[in-house]
Amino acid sequence: VRGLVQALVDYGRRKELCPETTFLWVCFFTNNQRVWRPRAQNGVEVFAANVQRIGRVVCVLDTFDKALYFQRLWTLYEMFVACIVLRLKVDLAIMEDGRAELLVATLVEVARCIKA
């Protein structure tokens, strides 16, 4: 959870969001897909309604190239709803280790281009 929190703090700083007036709804803390009771909560409807009401999505990735986020069906559904159905802006926030990997990979790619 520490990596998630830090990625969101860093995102807020980059976007110059005021911590006192910025609120987050974190889907995995709210919609527990493993314990839904079909009549008690429709997670698909809850997710879509909340995202539409909020109007913005921040996708937090653990790494840039093989992010766990994109290996789960539910999170792919989240992106489908946000991008395709609701046509919302989706921002990416990458955890610190993932940002470091991205920087190294980018530098390696730049070095390849210089050698060519």
Contacts in CASP RR format, 6 or more apart in sequence:
PFRMAT RR
TARGET T0000
AUTHOR 0000-0000-0000
METHOD contacts of the structure
MODEL  1
VRGLVQALVDYGRRKELCPETTFLWVCFFTNNQRVWRPRAQNGVEVFAAN
VQRIGRVVCVLDTFDKALYFQRLWTLYEMFVACIVLRLKVDLAIMEDGRA
ELLVATLVEVARCIKA
3 95 0 8 1.000
3 96 0 8 1.000
4 26 0 8 1.000
4 60 0 8 1.000
4 95 0 8 1.000
6 95 0 8 1.000
6 96 0 8 1.000
7 60 0 8 1.000
7 93 0 8 1.000
7 94 0 8 1.000
7 95 0 8 1.000
7 96 0 8 1.000
8 24 0 8 1.000
8 58 0 8 1.000
8 60 0 8 1.000
8 93 0 8 1.000
10 93 0 8 1.000
10 96 0 8 1.000
11 17 0 8 1.000
11 58 0 8 1.000
11 60 0 8 1.000
11 91 0 8 1.000
11 93 0 8 1.000
12 19 0 8 1.000
12 22 0 8 1.000
15 91 0 8 1.000
24 58 0 8 1.000
25 50 0 8 1.000
25 54 0 8 1.000
27 47 0 8 1.000
27 50 0 8 1.000
27 78 0 8 1.000
30 46 0 8 1.000
30 50 0 8 1.000
31 41 0 8 1.000
31 43 0 8 1.000
31 46 0 8 1.000
31 47 0 8 1.000
33 43 0 8 1.000
33 74 0 8 1.000
36 43 0 8 1.000
44 77 0 8 1.000
47 78 0 8 1.000
47 81 0 8 1.000
48 81 0 8 1.000
48 85 0 8 1.000
48 86 0 8 1.000
51 57 0 8 1.000
51 78 0 8 1.000
51 81 0 8 1.000
51 82 0 8 1.000
51 86 0 8 1.000
51 88 0 8 1.000
52 86 0 8 1.000
52 88 0 8 1.000
55 86 0 8 1.000
55 88 0 8 1.000
55 89 0 8 1.000
56 88 0 8 1.000
56 89 0 8 1.000
56 91 0 8 1.000
57 78 0 8 1.000
57 79 0 8 1.000
57 82 0 8 1.000
57 88 0 8 1.000
57 89 0 8 1.000
57 90 0 8 1.000
57 91 0 8 1.000
58 90 0 8 1.000
58 91 0 8 1.000
58 92 0 8 1.000
58 93 0 8 1.000
59 69 0 8 1.000
59 78 0 8 1.000
59 79 0 8 1.000
59 90 0 8 1.000
59 91 0 8 1.000
59 92 0 8 1.000
59 93 0 8 1.000
60 69 0 8 1.000
60 92 0 8 1.000
60 93 0 8 1.000
60 94 0 8 1.000
60 95 0 8 1.000
61 67 0 8 1.000
61 68 0 8 1.000
61 69 0 8 1.000
61 70 0 8 1.000
61 92 0 8 1.000
61 93 0 8 1.000
61 94 0 8 1.000
61 95 0 8 1.000
61 98 0 8 1.000
62 68 0 8 1.000
62 69 0 8 1.000
62 94 0 8 1.000
62 95 0 8 1.000
62 97 0 8 1.000
62 98 0 8 1.000
63 94 0 8 1.000
63 95 0 8 1.000
63 97 0 8 1.000
63 98 0 8 1.000
63 101 0 8 1.000
64 94 0 8 1.000
64 98 0 8 1.000
64 99 0 8 1.000
64 101 0 8 1.000
64 102 0 8 1.000
64 105 0 8 1.000
65 101 0 8 1.000
65 105 0 8 1.000
69 75 0 8 1.000
70 76 0 8 1.000
79 90 0 8 1.000
82 88 0 8 1.000
82 90 0 8 1.000
83 90 0 8 1.000
94 102 0 8 1.000
END
